[in-house]
């Protein structure tokens, strides 16, 4: 086999390889060319080598070009490699373009990446910016049916509001979401009701709540712009002031009873102490009386007292006992009379 033959064989193999490669990409390349979004064959091959789905990238560029968006293959591939939702981002950009909104490709990509894993999408952000949505306050997911506040007269007022918001695309990335709006509106409602002198004023002027809350700039630092705050329902609740006074009176009563019980216990303890002291004195008296016979015996023994003196003392004691017994008999008789 000559060198010329080997060269022809090698050229034939290379040609077959090139033909196979061209045939693999020819449909995609031709589709892009006919749609006015041409892509070079080398670019398609490079995307294939990098593991990028070149078919989806080309279809995305065709969709963007047909909508009047001049997006390059590098921009689309960059967003795809960043784990962005390429089709949704382009659709959101097209919607904003048709609505006359100033949304750039970089902003759309940032919003798409920021909403990843949150249950929201860049398309929803754009739609909310075009068509405002209504947020219930309090949120139904919280389990509460109303925002409760107490006026200065102690009457509870229950309010349910509806907040109309529009997405602020410039602050969407890094801005607070719906939960912050709901919390701020609830705080504003509580503050407004709490500053009212009477609950009747709140019932007569429910629009005052909306005006006061709306004037506080509650959408500052959030991803939304508050368009209106509407009071959907206002109800009268419990008399919180009366309940608090009743609870305070009950607490005062319990405190007074506790203090009285302390004084009673102290009095009982003092009484028992005095009884113990009386018994102690009686014991001392008995002890002293027990020493009298000994003293008499000692006096007789020492000659300080004679036997006649002792007898006279015995007579005096007997006479005293008789008098006491007679007087004891007369007391009941007087009682009978």
C-alpha positions as CSV (number, residue, x, y, z in Angstrom):
1,X,0.0,0.0,0.0
2,X,1.5,3.3,-1.1
3,X,1.7,6.4,1.0
4,X,-0.8,8.1,-1.3
5,X,-3.4,5.4,-0.5
6,X,-2.8,5.7,3.2
7,X,-3.3,9.4,3.0
8,X,-6.6,9.0,1.1
9,X,-7.8,6.6,3.7
10,X,-7.0,8.9,6.6
11,X,-8.6,11.8,4.8
12,X,-11.7,9.7,4.2
13,X,-11.9,8.7,7.9
14,X,-11.5,12.4,8.9
15,X,-14.2,13.4,6.4
16,X,-16.5,10.8,7.8
17,X,-15.9,12.0,11.4
18,X,-16.5,15.6,10.3
19,X,-19.6,14.6,8.4
20,X,-20.9,12.7,11.5
21,X,-20.3,15.7,13.7
22,X,-21.9,18.1,11.2
23,X,-24.9,15.8,10.9
24,X,-25.3,15.7,14.7
25,X,-25.5,19.5,15.0
26,X,-26.9,20.4,11.6
27,X,-30.6,20.4,12.7
28,X,-29.9,22.7,15.7
29,X,-27.6,25.0,13.6
30,X,-30.0,25.2,10.8
31,X,-33.0,25.9,13.1
32,X,-31.1,28.8,14.7
33,X,-30.0,30.1,11.3
34,X,-33.5,30.2,9.9
35,X,-34.8,31.8,13.0
36,X,-32.4,34.7,12.8
37,X,-30.5,33.6,15.9
38,X,-27.5,32.0,14.2
39,X,-25.0,30.1,16.3
40,X,-21.6,28.9,15.0
41,X,-20.9,25.2,14.7
42,X,-17.9,25.5,16.9
43,X,-20.0,27.0,19.6
44,X,-22.4,24.1,19.5
45,X,-19.5,21.6,19.7
46,X,-17.9,23.5,22.6
47,X,-21.2,23.4,24.5
48,X,-21.5,19.7,23.9
49,X,-18.0,19.2,25.2
50,X,-18.8,21.2,28.4
51,X,-21.9,19.1,29.0
52,X,-24.3,22.0,28.3
53,X,-27.7,21.1,26.7
54,X,-27.0,23.1,23.5
55,X,-30.5,22.3,22.2
56,X,-32.2,24.1,25.1
57,X,-29.7,27.0,24.9
58,X,-30.4,27.5,21.2
59,X,-34.2,27.2,21.7
60,X,-34.0,29.8,24.5
61,X,-32.0,32.2,22.3
62,X,-34.5,31.8,19.5
63,X,-37.3,32.6,21.9
64,X,-35.5,35.7,23.1
65,X,-34.6,36.9,19.7
66,X,-38.1,36.5,18.4
67,X,-39.3,38.6,21.3
68,X,-36.8,41.3,20.5
69,X,-34.3,40.5,23.2
70,X,-30.7,40.5,22.0
71,X,-29.2,37.8,24.4
72,X,-26.0,36.1,23.6
73,X,-25.2,32.4,23.9
74,X,-22.6,33.3,26.6
75,X,-25.3,35.0,28.7
76,X,-27.7,32.1,28.4
77,X,-25.0,29.6,29.1
78,X,-23.8,31.5,32.1
79,X,-27.2,31.6,33.7
80,X,-27.7,27.9,33.1
81,X,-24.4,27.0,34.7
82,X,-25.4,29.1,37.7
83,X,-28.4,26.7,38.2
84,X,-30.9,29.3,37.0
85,X,-34.2,28.6,35.4
86,X,-33.4,29.8,31.9
87,X,-36.8,29.4,30.3
88,X,-38.7,31.1,33.2
89,X,-36.2,34.0,33.3
90,X,-36.5,34.7,29.6
91,X,-40.3,34.5,29.8
92,X,-40.3,36.9,32.7
93,X,-38.0,39.3,30.8
94,X,-40.3,39.1,27.8
95,X,-43.4,39.9,30.0
96,X,-41.6,42.9,31.5
97,X,-40.6,44.1,28.1
98,X,-44.1,43.9,26.8
99,X,-45.4,45.7,29.8
100,X,-42.9,48.5,29.4
101,X,-41.0,47.8,32.5
102,X,-37.3,48.5,32.9
103,X,-36.0,45.1,33.8
104,X,-32.5,44.1,32.6
105,X,-31.2,40.7,32.0
106,X,-28.9,40.8,35.0
107,X,-31.8,41.9,37.3
108,X,-33.9,39.1,36.0
109,X,-31.2,36.5,36.6
110,X,-30.6,37.9,40.1
111,X,-34.3,37.6,41.0
112,X,-34.4,34.1,39.5
113,X,-31.4,33.0,41.6
114,X,-32.7,34.8,44.7
115,X,-36.1,33.1,44.6
116,X,-34.6,29.6,44.1
117,X,-35.9,27.3,46.9
118,X,-38.4,29.8,48.2
119,X,-41.5,28.7,46.3
120,X,-41.5,31.9,44.4
121,X,-40.3,32.6,40.8
122,X,-39.1,35.5,38.8
123,X,-42.2,35.2,36.7
124,X,-44.4,35.6,39.7
125,X,-42.4,38.7,40.7
126,X,-42.9,40.3,37.3
127,X,-46.6,39.4,37.2
128,X,-47.1,40.9,40.7
129,X,-45.4,44.0,39.5
130,X,-47.8,44.2,36.5
131,X,-50.9,43.0,38.3
132,X,-50.9,43.9,42.1
133,X,-51.9,41.2,44.5
134,X,-53.8,41.3,47.8
135,X,-52.3,40.1,51.1
136,X,-54.6,39.2,54.0
137,X,-53.7,40.5,57.4
138,X,-53.4,38.5,59.5
139,X,-52.2,35.7,57.2
140,X,-54.6,32.7,57.1
141,X,-51.7,30.4,57.7
142,X,-51.1,31.9,61.2
143,X,-54.4,30.5,62.4
144,X,-55.7,33.9,63.5
145,X,-58.8,35.5,62.1
146,X,-58.3,39.1,63.3
147,X,-55.8,41.5,64.7
148,X,-56.9,42.4,68.3
149,X,-56.1,45.7,69.9
150,X,-57.5,47.6,72.9
151,X,-58.6,51.2,72.9
152,X,-58.0,53.6,75.8
153,X,-61.4,52.9,77.2
154,X,-60.5,49.2,77.7
155,X,-62.7,47.8,74.9
156,X,-61.1,45.3,72.5
157,X,-61.4,45.9,68.8
158,X,-60.9,43.1,66.3
159,X,-59.8,44.1,62.8
160,X,-59.2,42.2,59.5
161,X,-57.4,44.1,56.8
162,X,-56.4,43.5,53.1
163,X,-53.2,44.9,51.8
164,X,-52.8,45.5,48.1
165,X,-49.1,45.4,47.0
166,X,-47.0,45.6,43.9
167,X,-43.6,44.1,43.4
168,X,-40.7,46.6,43.5
169,X,-38.3,44.8,41.2
170,X,-35.4,47.2,42.1
171,X,-35.6,46.1,45.8
172,X,-36.8,42.5,45.2
173,X,-33.3,41.1,45.7
174,X,-32.5,41.6,49.4
175,X,-35.8,43.1,50.3
176,X,-38.2,41.9,53.0
177,X,-41.0,39.7,51.9
178,X,-44.8,39.4,52.6
179,X,-44.2,38.3,56.3
180,X,-42.7,41.7,57.0
181,X,-45.5,43.6,55.3
182,X,-48.1,41.6,57.4
183,X,-46.2,42.2,60.6
184,X,-45.8,46.0,60.0
185,X,-49.4,46.4,59.0
186,X,-50.5,44.5,62.1
187,X,-48.3,46.7,64.3
188,X,-49.7,49.8,62.7
189,X,-53.3,48.7,63.3
190,X,-52.6,47.9,67.0
191,X,-50.9,51.3,67.5
192,X,-53.7,53.2,65.8
193,X,-56.5,51.5,67.8
194,X,-54.5,51.8,71.1
195,X,-54.2,55.6,70.6
196,X,-58.0,56.0,70.1
197,X,-59.8,57.4,73.1
198,X,-62.8,55.1,72.7
199,X,-63.6,52.0,70.6
200,X,-66.6,53.9,69.1
201,X,-64.3,56.2,67.3
202,X,-62.6,53.2,65.6
203,X,-66.0,51.8,64.6
204,X,-67.1,55.2,63.2
205,X,-63.9,55.9,61.3
206,X,-62.3,52.6,60.1
207,X,-60.7,54.4,57.2
208,X,-58.6,56.3,59.8
209,X,-56.7,53.1,60.5
210,X,-55.9,52.8,56.8
211,X,-54.7,56.4,56.5
212,X,-52.6,56.3,59.6
213,X,-51.0,53.0,58.8
214,X,-50.4,53.8,55.1
215,X,-48.7,57.1,56.0
216,X,-46.1,55.4,58.1
217,X,-44.2,54.1,55.0
218,X,-44.4,50.4,56.0
219,X,-43.0,49.2,52.6
220,X,-39.6,50.7,53.3
221,X,-36.9,48.1,52.8
222,X,-39.3,45.5,51.5
223,X,-39.7,43.9,48.0
224,X,-43.1,45.4,47.6
225,X,-44.8,48.8,47.3
226,X,-48.0,49.1,49.3
227,X,-50.8,50.6,47.1
228,X,-53.7,50.5,49.6
229,X,-54.7,49.1,53.0
230,X,-58.4,48.3,53.2
231,X,-60.2,47.4,56.4
232,X,-62.3,44.4,55.6
233,X,-64.0,43.8,58.9
234,X,-64.2,45.5,62.4
235,X,-65.8,43.9,65.4
236,X,-66.0,44.7,69.1
237,X,-64.4,42.2,71.4
238,X,-64.3,41.8,75.2
239,X,-64.1,44.5,77.8
240,X,-60.4,44.0,78.6
241,X,-60.2,47.0,81.0
242,X,-63.0,45.5,83.1
243,X,-61.4,42.1,83.2
244,X,-58.1,43.6,84.2
245,X,-59.7,45.6,87.0
246,X,-61.6,42.5,88.1
247,X,-58.3,40.5,88.1
248,X,-56.6,43.3,90.0
249,X,-59.4,43.4,92.6
250,X,-59.2,39.6,93.0
251,X,-55.4,39.8,93.5
252,X,-55.9,42.6,96.1
253,X,-58.5,40.5,97.9
254,X,-56.2,37.5,98.0
255,X,-53.4,39.6,99.2
256,X,-55.5,41.1,102.0
257,X,-56.7,37.6,103.0
258,X,-53.1,36.4,103.1
259,X,-52.1,39.3,105.3
260,X,-55.1,38.7,107.6
261,X,-54.2,35.0,107.8
262,X,-50.6,36.0,108.8
263,X,-51.9,38.3,111.6
264,X,-54.4,35.6,112.8
265,X,-51.6,33.0,112.9
266,X,-49.4,35.5,114.8
267,X,-52.2,36.1,117.3
268,X,-52.8,32.4,117.8
269,X,-49.1,31.9,118.4
270,X,-49.0,34.7,120.9
271,X,-52.0,33.3,122.7
272,X,-50.3,29.9,123.0
273,X,-47.2,31.5,124.2
274,X,-49.1,33.4,126.9
275,X,-50.8,30.2,128.0
276,X,-47.5,28.5,128.2
277,X,-46.2,31.4,130.4
278,X,-49.3,31.2,132.7
279,X,-48.6,27.5,133.2
280,X,-45.0,28.2,133.9
281,X,-46.0,30.8,136.6
282,X,-48.5,28.3,138.1
283,X,-45.7,25.8,138.3
284,X,-43.5,28.3,140.1
285,X,-46.4,29.1,142.5
286,X,-46.9,25.4,143.3
287,X,-43.1,25.1,143.8
288,X,-43.2,28.1,146.2
289,X,-46.2,26.7,148.1
290,X,-44.3,23.4,148.5
291,X,-41.6,25.3,150.4
292,X,-44.0,26.8,153.0
293,X,-44.3,23.6,155.2
294,X,-40.5,23.3,155.2
295,X,-40.2,27.0,156.2
296,X,-42.8,26.5,159.1
297,X,-40.9,23.4,160.3
298,X,-37.7,25.3,160.2
299,X,-39.2,28.2,162.1
300,X,-40.6,25.9,164.8
301,X,-37.3,24.1,165.0
302,X,-35.3,27.3,165.3
303,X,-37.7,28.9,167.8
304,X,-38.7,31.8,165.6
305,X,-42.4,30.6,165.8
306,X,-44.1,29.1,168.8
307,X,-46.7,26.4,168.8
308,X,-49.4,28.9,169.8
309,X,-48.5,31.0,166.8
310,X,-48.8,27.9,164.7
311,X,-52.3,27.1,166.1
312,X,-53.5,30.7,165.6
313,X,-52.3,30.5,162.0
314,X,-54.2,27.2,161.6
315,X,-57.4,28.8,163.0
316,X,-57.0,31.7,160.6
317,X,-56.7,29.3,157.7
318,X,-59.7,27.3,158.8
319,X,-61.7,30.5,159.3
320,X,-60.7,31.7,155.8
321,X,-61.7,28.4,154.2
322,X,-65.0,28.5,155.9
323,X,-65.6,32.1,154.7
324,X,-64.7,31.1,151.2
325,X,-67.0,28.1,151.2
326,X,-69.9,30.2,152.6
327,X,-69.3,32.9,150.0
328,X,-69.2,30.2,147.3
329,X,-72.6,28.9,148.3
330,X,-74.2,32.3,148.3
331,X,-73.1,33.1,144.7
332,X,-75.4,30.5,143.1
333,X,-78.3,31.6,145.4
334,X,-77.9,35.2,144.1
335,X,-77.9,33.9,140.6
336,X,-81.2,32.0,141.2
337,X,-82.8,35.1,142.5
